Amino acid sequence: MNRPDEPGPLGKLLGVVAGAALLVLGVMFSVVLLAVLAVAGLAAWGYFWWKTRKLRRTLRERPPGGQVIEGEAVIVEEHHAAEYITLPRSRDE
């Protein structure tokens, strides 16, 4: 005996068909998303490879192990007397 809130055989069949359709759409969407991510990843790798080709060539020609000079730079601001505003002297001095 069917309860009033329970779907009949046609409702169950429509539910299965709708579920299968959603499953197929989900798989299709994930395949498209995976393909887009793969193409974007290959493009990023190709861009990085292209931009570092000169550095790789230099490292092949001159391998590390040579003399490296390390240091630290400090920027010192120079102030000139002409940049300062001076007050006029009073007559009492």
Order of alpha helices (4+ residues) and beta strands (2+ residues): alpha-alpha
